[in-house]
Amino acid sequence: MIFRSSNQLHLGALLTCLLLVWISYSDNSNHELLHWDDITYITTNPWVTDPSWSGISDLFTSFHLQNWHPFTWLSYIPDYYLCGNTASCYKLTNTGLHAVNAFLVYCLCWLMINTLIPDNQAHQSRVFIASIISASLFAVHPLHAESVIWAAERKDLLSSLFYLLSIIFYIRLHNGRDSCRADMPFLFFCFSLFSKPMAVSLPIVLLLLDVYPLQRFASRSSSQRFHICFIEKIHYYITALAVLAITIISQGVVKTVQPPVIDKINISISAVQHYLLAFFYPFTLSPFYPMEILNTVPQGYLYLSGFLGMLFIAGLVMTRQKVLLLVFTFFLIALLPVIGIIKVGEQAYADRYTYLPMTGFYLLTGYLAAEAIFRAGWYRVISISAIPLVILLLALHTHQYKDVWRSDLSLWDYVVSKYPHISTTAHQNLGNSYYELGNFHDAAIQYANAIELNKHKLSAYSNLALAYGKLGENEKSLDTYMTGITNNPENPLAYIQAGDYFYADRQYKRAFDYYKRSIEVETNYPYGLLRLGRLFIQLGDIKQSIRVLESVPADSPVDLEAKLLLAQAHSYHNKDIALGILTRLKKTYGYGYDGRIDKQIEQLE
């Protein structure tokens, strides 16, 4: 026995988790909130900055930035109240949540081993060693840096916390030795979904646990197995499907252009391969893995990797390696929602996606390490010496790697240095970082690099033109817009950007010509109609403005802006109509926007 009681063992484990997380993630006083989601998630999110009862109701029934995770929004409210824009405060909360999750990994490992092996006093110290090693690796592994140190990724931490609790209580409910309320696993499942919809995989994971290690299907009739599979978990399935539908709607997946099936397969195989390699060698990680890196990997190599992976899993099935099969199957099931089947975002894959799915690998590594420690001879000596050194090395590397998230500039400079002249997105975001700092010269260089890599990236033309404008090079600015049109003659946004240039310069006739051209390129192009409506208000042609703005499709991305302009146009002649439009907007868009609706209503009243 290492301590006198299990409670002392658990307290020691908790303190170890806190210490290791502190070593890995302390000293963030010089960090900033990133423009990459942090600011839009927190400091410009009215649900966070201006909380109210109606706002809390809306965050459960509305979307923000194409996301639905109400518990995550709620968790930012006290941080914002106490800390405002101080990034280290949000990151301190994240590190605390990560320490709790590490302790839950310890608890899960303890519970799993005791479920698989009858508990007795003789091997309790071995269970403790396995569990504490698992938790320690989870606490310090660099793969988790993205989820912990990036304030916007708190959703990973919260969702995983409740996900792990759900699994722990489910095992306790059905392992035949512990006891807990039957509704606790489902309650934590719901909390996990409210934090991040990725938790939709949990019902399948519970089925996996029913097979092994709980072995609930052994010596059961067909009707009993059916009850376990479907009747017992029907509320899990219904809830998961409902949240999955909400997520698909909120992220606009139906409207998003998806890559071909063969590309999705390549993405999925590459992601799995990367995650597995990064678990064993986490010293070449990146905050952003551009899609372009997939073009550097031969497709034959990817297919061979996928084939060998399937052979490996088949071999586990045939040889009945239940523990290894459990670990790999859990990994794939938990990863399934973000593996690339439904493509969202510009990244090929992301390390944050592994925060929960790779938990089984930490448990397995801890168990194997403990077995080595308790073996006689050199195994014991080497293990006792190497394991603390590995944990310390990972902790120190994580402490260094976390500073990549210090600021927008440090993050994107790191990505560009890792993938030079490969990613349009990386160069553009580095340019944005320089632009925010007032370094317009270096910003222009990065925007030009982005255009060189992808001449169809219209936002890069706009940003480059703005940078030239800040440098006083107006001719270059205009030439950039014209080059954008030359390279993208069938893209209406190119004409919008040129029109905006002339609108800002009060050359309304030329602005009108380019806005009109955008609609000719794409009939009823909503951005073109919006700009024309705004221009007609500026010119005093209210009737024409109303006619154009009323033709903006209601399901377009600019519906809110178009309706606000429409209300403004009506307000010149009929305030009642304008108030009616704004009232309907209030009901449609609710509390989760930037206050423009309320402000316009106040002006009219």
Steps between C-alpha positions, in 0.01 A plus 500: 500500500627846414256691719274386778173537312362546155394855590861592563598340172240706316601821676861439402391444141301823494793701635731338243265597218484860624879520528569357156240721331649802677849409378372456146273805470604767752633848421260639239501863615626627162238310299226674303156397385524391138301635207478134403169436684592628848371854452187402309423220748551715809554875495264584210241238592202676668396176671831527691554875531141602579329200663129501579229242557373543145855464373551178694179369347618600152838331527315168538271569204724701262834466322808718524775486240342184360538325833265366764664429834308689771697370800822631346351847450374493860845409631653816352261736683670496845843518336400809303345660808821450698764541229363686199758469221776341712586181312689334786181488706313290243804279459521451877143368498589272210801359683284433805251308287787307342630403845154372592487299178841352571371388841193349333734302273665374817158399637403333174822300488453389861141399426581317175778291654285411799218403264726275296694355794339411836606757756715395792748665733801335334473682171355834609842666481539369142161647407603831653828511308324420171233762564740776607723442195195515270382823660850651495544431129156645431586810703830581327466367145559775239207375289275664759666842487263627232189418703641634827682820407260620229223682685246429226549125536353477849222300338742205469578512871141535619361240264772251591445557870134400477575225245747338738259535791228333294728203423616472862146497636385259229773251592416539870134441421563171318823351635318304771701641792438875513171684495367835384181657381389361165437845352848639570672375179225650283505828693875540444454399136259791454741737675777381268283569194415846634874571514593361158291287262797271432367295793236343271730196483439407865202261451713283269785511751264377773401209275870426457543493877199269529688251282830545684595537781147488650408187297129574536414288194652182641243229580213725396204416279438679170219705651723609789776600260248697294387676818859595588578621148184695422232530768739586781678766291217639288516837679875517424440438129218752472699768679812433293307516171329824605831666587657367180220662300545828690874492425452433129255792479711739710820438306328524164631160395219458247608822325872434532675366192637163609813344347467184290470169684852397402636820657304434819656155519846653458428754774373232740795265446749786529336623820505159671861443395605843626329460837653159567851615406461821702406303810838325495704793362329833584789730414394615152151625576335807350197713596383476139547224242414645158310290248784554255732264692286207385623566147855418613407147607469235224148355486641149475669548835173613658309202362774263618477654847123458503527139381761415763283664764204284405723191505621597846146533635400173332799335665388629840154354440633163387747467787247632753724778627208656680681783677681622187182466297311703762761778490510527120124467456432771761754722325329464163144533634574810709692654209231422242310836521815697410694253286410674173185321387326838521762762418485822701782755510818552302725263695586147394482383862549653844672377816211624715285224352710240688437643847241235587536225233856406599411445867523125454863528391587680825328227702676224306840669529453547873406137547796370297739734683374378836546138391860580404564669834379197695706253297830384639841586357591767247139563399437647842818706512456645150130573551544671834773718347344569160134565577550810721751635247255453212224673695731789591625531141143515366405756766792726411430470128133584556601801709712624211250409227208678671665836436429456131149619602640813664359726226367493146844596370686226689246237395488571127872576478558151644261341248657682204851408615388138521319502164666778295336589169245221534188639664304799374307512828816508711660783301178698502454464875861598558431804284195577715718480811748751358213722386349510851839610634527779241782330310339548160817431302544146633125449481510583128781249447298221661182588308699496176637156594144381559392620154804338341396168653134538406391767255134421576523601869308827466532603865878515446453755220279713722744483790798579277315800355420625852865462602612698194244765592646528849844540342365783283545300179150557361587403144626161617186464707274554198719281279463219756121512475517499122740204506250318718232554235735395218589176678141434614266640233220258589508568873253775598691574821789641295268772369362564848848568631576744219163667556573540870827673412319759290216532754752584775656754262150648436518412134140379509449468126794262463394314816153453346651357181698233689212412735273462199758285327508261799126439456546442129764236573273329755129574492361628833847492654414603859817699566447697179136575587604604850764739369259649244239555770753677717616711204144608413445611861820701477377660176156571649309267269297336777240329278770333292685402818188333643434316176854362484527409869166317497641274228786373721427129565385436859734202537809691389797572729423874484132476593551682831701782341250532215204520738676761715559713190142439390375626837726802467356575154139471621574718803528806274131478407328248729646423842228244579610279210861540610414401860306199372805381303728543803256324733488200267880505481512493879287186505696336219854574614443545871758609748810344352604788275686826543223730619436675169132401502440650846699810414295564186174445692609752765576756232155463349317513833 
